[in-house]
């Protein structure tokens, strides 16, 4: 399945919009990692545990969005966007969403 952040796909023709496909996940880190990450706040720098947590959550949200689009019969998702929010200390919500579309089928020669 093609997913793009634009409203069109180069070389493809959108023939039908099926609706909004979305995927979401709330992800948290182990309390031990949360404590160690808190210490990093004192000295500064990247908090690798949280970077990894957000990357993992974004991948899961994307996969869930694609699964929903597939259930809708989509060939692609356009205008894909991500949103995030802090649900509680150490936990974040990631939402992936876009418009599920059908593409014009290309004729074989």
PyMOL CGO cylinders between C-alpha atoms (Angstrom):
from pymol import cmd
from pymol.cgo import CYLINDER

trace = [
    CYLINDER, 0.00, 0.00, 0.00, 1.29, 3.42, -0.92, 0.3, 1, 1, 1, 1, 1, 1,
    CYLINDER, 1.29, 3.42, -0.92, 1.24, 6.12, 1.74, 0.3, 1, 1, 1, 1, 1, 1,
    CYLINDER, 1.24, 6.12, 1.74, 2.15, 9.73, 1.01, 0.3, 1, 1, 1, 1, 1, 1,
    CYLINDER, 2.15, 9.73, 1.01, 1.97, 13.10, 2.75, 0.3, 1, 1, 1, 1, 1, 1,
    CYLINDER, 1.97, 13.10, 2.75, 0.80, 14.80, -0.45, 0.3, 1, 1, 1, 1, 1, 1,
    CYLINDER, 0.80, 14.80, -0.45, -2.74, 14.93, -1.80, 0.3, 1, 1, 1, 1, 1, 1,
    CYLINDER, -2.74, 14.93, -1.80, -1.77, 13.17, -5.03, 0.3, 1, 1, 1, 1, 1, 1,
    CYLINDER, -1.77, 13.17, -5.03, 0.49, 10.30, -6.03, 0.3, 1, 1, 1, 1, 1, 1,
    CYLINDER, 0.49, 10.30, -6.03, 2.75, 10.91, -9.01, 0.3, 1, 1, 1, 1, 1, 1,
    CYLINDER, 2.75, 10.91, -9.01, 1.75, 8.65, -11.89, 0.3, 1, 1, 1, 1, 1, 1,
    CYLINDER, 1.75, 8.65, -11.89, -1.51, 7.56, -10.25, 0.3, 1, 1, 1, 1, 1, 1,
    CYLINDER, -1.51, 7.56, -10.25, -5.11, 8.71, -10.59, 0.3, 1, 1, 1, 1, 1, 1,
    CYLINDER, -5.11, 8.71, -10.59, -7.35, 8.74, -7.52, 0.3, 1, 1, 1, 1, 1, 1,
    CYLINDER, -7.35, 8.74, -7.52, -10.82, 7.55, -8.50, 0.3, 1, 1, 1, 1, 1, 1,
    CYLINDER, -10.82, 7.55, -8.50, -12.50, 7.37, -5.08, 0.3, 1, 1, 1, 1, 1, 1,
    CYLINDER, -12.50, 7.37, -5.08, -12.02, 8.68, -1.56, 0.3, 1, 1, 1, 1, 1, 1,
    CYLINDER, -12.02, 8.68, -1.56, -13.07, 6.04, 0.96, 0.3, 1, 1, 1, 1, 1, 1,
    CYLINDER, -13.07, 6.04, 0.96, -12.76, 8.06, 4.16, 0.3, 1, 1, 1, 1, 1, 1,
    CYLINDER, -12.76, 8.06, 4.16, -10.27, 8.74, 6.92, 0.3, 1, 1, 1, 1, 1, 1,
    CYLINDER, -10.27, 8.74, 6.92, -8.03, 5.86, 7.94, 0.3, 1, 1, 1, 1, 1, 1,
    CYLINDER, -8.03, 5.86, 7.94, -6.42, 6.19, 11.34, 0.3, 1, 1, 1, 1, 1, 1,
    CYLINDER, -6.42, 6.19, 11.34, -4.23, 4.29, 13.72, 0.3, 1, 1, 1, 1, 1, 1,
    CYLINDER, -4.23, 4.29, 13.72, -3.34, 5.17, 17.27, 0.3, 1, 1, 1, 1, 1, 1,
    CYLINDER, -3.34, 5.17, 17.27, -1.25, 3.87, 20.11, 0.3, 1, 1, 1, 1, 1, 1,
    CYLINDER, -1.25, 3.87, 20.11, -0.43, 4.95, 23.64, 0.3, 1, 1, 1, 1, 1, 1,
    CYLINDER, -0.43, 4.95, 23.64, 3.09, 3.88, 24.51, 0.3, 1, 1, 1, 1, 1, 1,
    CYLINDER, 3.09, 3.88, 24.51, 5.04, 4.07, 27.76, 0.3, 1, 1, 1, 1, 1, 1,
    CYLINDER, 5.04, 4.07, 27.76, 8.51, 3.15, 28.94, 0.3, 1, 1, 1, 1, 1, 1,
    CYLINDER, 8.51, 3.15, 28.94, 9.57, 0.91, 31.81, 0.3, 1, 1, 1, 1, 1, 1,
    CYLINDER, 9.57, 0.91, 31.81, 9.80, 2.85, 35.08, 0.3, 1, 1, 1, 1, 1, 1,
    CYLINDER, 9.80, 2.85, 35.08, 13.54, 2.11, 35.33, 0.3, 1, 1, 1, 1, 1, 1,
    CYLINDER, 13.54, 2.11, 35.33, 14.15, 3.69, 31.94, 0.3, 1, 1, 1, 1, 1, 1,
    CYLINDER, 14.15, 3.69, 31.94, 11.89, 6.58, 32.92, 0.3, 1, 1, 1, 1, 1, 1,
    CYLINDER, 11.89, 6.58, 32.92, 13.99, 7.21, 36.03, 0.3, 1, 1, 1, 1, 1, 1,
    CYLINDER, 13.99, 7.21, 36.03, 17.25, 7.13, 34.09, 0.3, 1, 1, 1, 1, 1, 1,
    CYLINDER, 17.25, 7.13, 34.09, 15.76, 9.43, 31.45, 0.3, 1, 1, 1, 1, 1, 1,
    CYLINDER, 15.76, 9.43, 31.45, 14.82, 11.86, 34.21, 0.3, 1, 1, 1, 1, 1, 1,
    CYLINDER, 14.82, 11.86, 34.21, 18.47, 12.03, 35.21, 0.3, 1, 1, 1, 1, 1, 1,
    CYLINDER, 18.47, 12.03, 35.21, 19.32, 12.97, 31.61, 0.3, 1, 1, 1, 1, 1, 1,
    CYLINDER, 19.32, 12.97, 31.61, 17.13, 16.07, 32.03, 0.3, 1, 1, 1, 1, 1, 1,
    CYLINDER, 17.13, 16.07, 32.03, 19.64, 17.37, 34.55, 0.3, 1, 1, 1, 1, 1, 1,
    CYLINDER, 19.64, 17.37, 34.55, 22.63, 17.22, 32.20, 0.3, 1, 1, 1, 1, 1, 1,
    CYLINDER, 22.63, 17.22, 32.20, 20.85, 17.70, 28.86, 0.3, 1, 1, 1, 1, 1, 1,
    CYLINDER, 20.85, 17.70, 28.86, 21.08, 15.80, 25.59, 0.3, 1, 1, 1, 1, 1, 1,
    CYLINDER, 21.08, 15.80, 25.59, 18.95, 13.32, 23.74, 0.3, 1, 1, 1, 1, 1, 1,
    CYLINDER, 18.95, 13.32, 23.74, 16.81, 10.99, 25.81, 0.3, 1, 1, 1, 1, 1, 1,
    CYLINDER, 16.81, 10.99, 25.81, 17.33, 7.89, 23.69, 0.3, 1, 1, 1, 1, 1, 1,
    CYLINDER, 17.33, 7.89, 23.69, 14.72, 5.78, 25.51, 0.3, 1, 1, 1, 1, 1, 1,
    CYLINDER, 14.72, 5.78, 25.51, 12.01, 8.28, 24.59, 0.3, 1, 1, 1, 1, 1, 1,
    CYLINDER, 12.01, 8.28, 24.59, 13.25, 8.65, 21.02, 0.3, 1, 1, 1, 1, 1, 1,
    CYLINDER, 13.25, 8.65, 21.02, 13.00, 4.88, 20.65, 0.3, 1, 1, 1, 1, 1, 1,
    CYLINDER, 13.00, 4.88, 20.65, 9.58, 4.83, 22.33, 0.3, 1, 1, 1, 1, 1, 1,
    CYLINDER, 9.58, 4.83, 22.33, 8.18, 7.46, 19.94, 0.3, 1, 1, 1, 1, 1, 1,
    CYLINDER, 8.18, 7.46, 19.94, 9.67, 5.72, 16.88, 0.3, 1, 1, 1, 1, 1, 1,
    CYLINDER, 9.67, 5.72, 16.88, 8.13, 2.40, 17.94, 0.3, 1, 1, 1, 1, 1, 1,
    CYLINDER, 8.13, 2.40, 17.94, 4.76, 4.04, 18.64, 0.3, 1, 1, 1, 1, 1, 1,
    CYLINDER, 4.76, 4.04, 18.64, 4.79, 5.86, 15.28, 0.3, 1, 1, 1, 1, 1, 1,
    CYLINDER, 4.79, 5.86, 15.28, 5.51, 2.59, 13.46, 0.3, 1, 1, 1, 1, 1, 1,
    CYLINDER, 5.51, 2.59, 13.46, 2.66, 0.85, 15.30, 0.3, 1, 1, 1, 1, 1, 1,
    CYLINDER, 2.66, 0.85, 15.30, 0.23, 3.71, 14.57, 0.3, 1, 1, 1, 1, 1, 1,
    CYLINDER, 0.23, 3.71, 14.57, 1.23, 3.66, 10.89, 0.3, 1, 1, 1, 1, 1, 1,
    CYLINDER, 1.23, 3.66, 10.89, 0.68, -0.10, 10.68, 0.3, 1, 1, 1, 1, 1, 1,
    CYLINDER, 0.68, -0.10, 10.68, -2.76, 0.24, 12.31, 0.3, 1, 1, 1, 1, 1, 1,
    CYLINDER, -2.76, 0.24, 12.31, -3.70, 3.04, 9.90, 0.3, 1, 1, 1, 1, 1, 1,
    CYLINDER, -3.70, 3.04, 9.90, -2.67, 0.86, 6.96, 0.3, 1, 1, 1, 1, 1, 1,
    CYLINDER, -2.67, 0.86, 6.96, -4.69, -2.08, 8.34, 0.3, 1, 1, 1, 1, 1, 1,
    CYLINDER, -4.69, -2.08, 8.34, -7.78, 0.12, 8.64, 0.3, 1, 1, 1, 1, 1, 1,
    CYLINDER, -7.78, 0.12, 8.64, -7.31, 1.43, 5.08, 0.3, 1, 1, 1, 1, 1, 1,
    CYLINDER, -7.31, 1.43, 5.08, -6.93, -2.15, 3.85, 0.3, 1, 1, 1, 1, 1, 1,
    CYLINDER, -6.93, -2.15, 3.85, -10.22, -3.11, 5.53, 0.3, 1, 1, 1, 1, 1, 1,
    CYLINDER, -10.22, -3.11, 5.53, -11.82, -0.17, 3.68, 0.3, 1, 1, 1, 1, 1, 1,
    CYLINDER, -11.82, -0.17, 3.68, -10.54, -1.57, 0.37, 0.3, 1, 1, 1, 1, 1, 1,
    CYLINDER, -10.54, -1.57, 0.37, -7.99, 1.20, -0.21, 0.3, 1, 1, 1, 1, 1, 1,
    CYLINDER, -7.99, 1.20, -0.21, -5.06, 1.05, -2.58, 0.3, 1, 1, 1, 1, 1, 1,
    CYLINDER, -5.06, 1.05, -2.58, -3.28, 4.00, -0.95, 0.3, 1, 1, 1, 1, 1, 1,
    CYLINDER, -3.28, 4.00, -0.95, -3.46, 6.64, 1.77, 0.3, 1, 1, 1, 1, 1, 1,
    CYLINDER, -3.46, 6.64, 1.77, -2.88, 10.30, 0.91, 0.3, 1, 1, 1, 1, 1, 1,
    CYLINDER, -2.88, 10.30, 0.91, -2.40, 13.38, 3.09, 0.3, 1, 1, 1, 1, 1, 1,
    CYLINDER, -2.40, 13.38, 3.09, -0.88, 11.28, 5.87, 0.3, 1, 1, 1, 1, 1, 1,
    CYLINDER, -0.88, 11.28, 5.87, -0.32, 13.20, 9.10, 0.3, 1, 1, 1, 1, 1, 1,
    CYLINDER, -0.32, 13.20, 9.10, 0.92, 12.40, 12.59, 0.3, 1, 1, 1, 1, 1, 1,
    CYLINDER, 0.92, 12.40, 12.59, -0.12, 13.92, 15.89, 0.3, 1, 1, 1, 1, 1, 1,
    CYLINDER, -0.12, 13.92, 15.89, 1.23, 13.26, 19.34, 0.3, 1, 1, 1, 1, 1, 1,
    CYLINDER, 1.23, 13.26, 19.34, 0.29, 14.16, 22.86, 0.3, 1, 1, 1, 1, 1, 1,
    CYLINDER, 0.29, 14.16, 22.86, 1.45, 13.36, 26.34, 0.3, 1, 1, 1, 1, 1, 1,
    CYLINDER, 1.45, 13.36, 26.34, -1.14, 11.23, 28.10, 0.3, 1, 1, 1, 1, 1, 1,
    CYLINDER, -1.14, 11.23, 28.10, 0.72, 11.08, 31.41, 0.3, 1, 1, 1, 1, 1, 1,
    CYLINDER, 0.72, 11.08, 31.41, 4.34, 11.29, 32.50, 0.3, 1, 1, 1, 1, 1, 1,
    CYLINDER, 4.34, 11.29, 32.50, 6.29, 8.69, 30.58, 0.3, 1, 1, 1, 1, 1, 1,
    CYLINDER, 6.29, 8.69, 30.58, 3.46, 7.85, 28.15, 0.3, 1, 1, 1, 1, 1, 1,
    CYLINDER, 3.46, 7.85, 28.15, 2.64, 9.37, 24.77, 0.3, 1, 1, 1, 1, 1, 1,
    CYLINDER, 2.64, 9.37, 24.77, -0.18, 8.93, 22.31, 0.3, 1, 1, 1, 1, 1, 1,
    CYLINDER, -0.18, 8.93, 22.31, 0.65, 8.85, 18.62, 0.3, 1, 1, 1, 1, 1, 1,
    CYLINDER, 0.65, 8.85, 18.62, -2.09, 9.20, 16.01, 0.3, 1, 1, 1, 1, 1, 1,
    CYLINDER, -2.09, 9.20, 16.01, -1.50, 8.51, 12.31, 0.3, 1, 1, 1, 1, 1, 1,
    CYLINDER, -1.50, 8.51, 12.31, -4.26, 9.49, 9.88, 0.3, 1, 1, 1, 1, 1, 1,
    CYLINDER, -4.26, 9.49, 9.88, -4.89, 10.12, 6.22, 0.3, 1, 1, 1, 1, 1, 1,
    CYLINDER, -4.89, 10.12, 6.22, -7.44, 9.73, 3.43, 0.3, 1, 1, 1, 1, 1, 1,
    CYLINDER, -7.44, 9.73, 3.43, -7.89, 6.17, 2.18, 0.3, 1, 1, 1, 1, 1, 1,
    CYLINDER, -7.89, 6.17, 2.18, -8.30, 6.13, -1.61, 0.3, 1, 1, 1, 1, 1, 1,
    CYLINDER, -8.30, 6.13, -1.61, -8.87, 3.82, -4.54, 0.3, 1, 1, 1, 1, 1, 1,
    CYLINDER, -8.87, 3.82, -4.54, -6.54, 4.24, -7.51, 0.3, 1, 1, 1, 1, 1, 1,
    CYLINDER, -6.54, 4.24, -7.51, -7.37, 3.82, -11.18, 0.3, 1, 1, 1, 1, 1, 1,
    CYLINDER, -7.37, 3.82, -11.18, -6.27, 0.38, -12.25, 0.3, 1, 1, 1, 1, 1, 1,
    CYLINDER, -6.27, 0.38, -12.25, -3.64, 0.42, -14.98, 0.3, 1, 1, 1, 1, 1, 1,
    CYLINDER, -3.64, 0.42, -14.98, -4.29, -1.74, -18.00, 0.3, 1, 1, 1, 1, 1, 1,
    CYLINDER, -4.29, -1.74, -18.00, -1.73, -4.35, -18.85, 0.3, 1, 1, 1, 1, 1, 1,
    CYLINDER, -1.73, -4.35, -18.85, -0.41, -4.30, -22.41, 0.3, 1, 1, 1, 1, 1, 1,
]
cmd.load_cgo(trace, "trace")
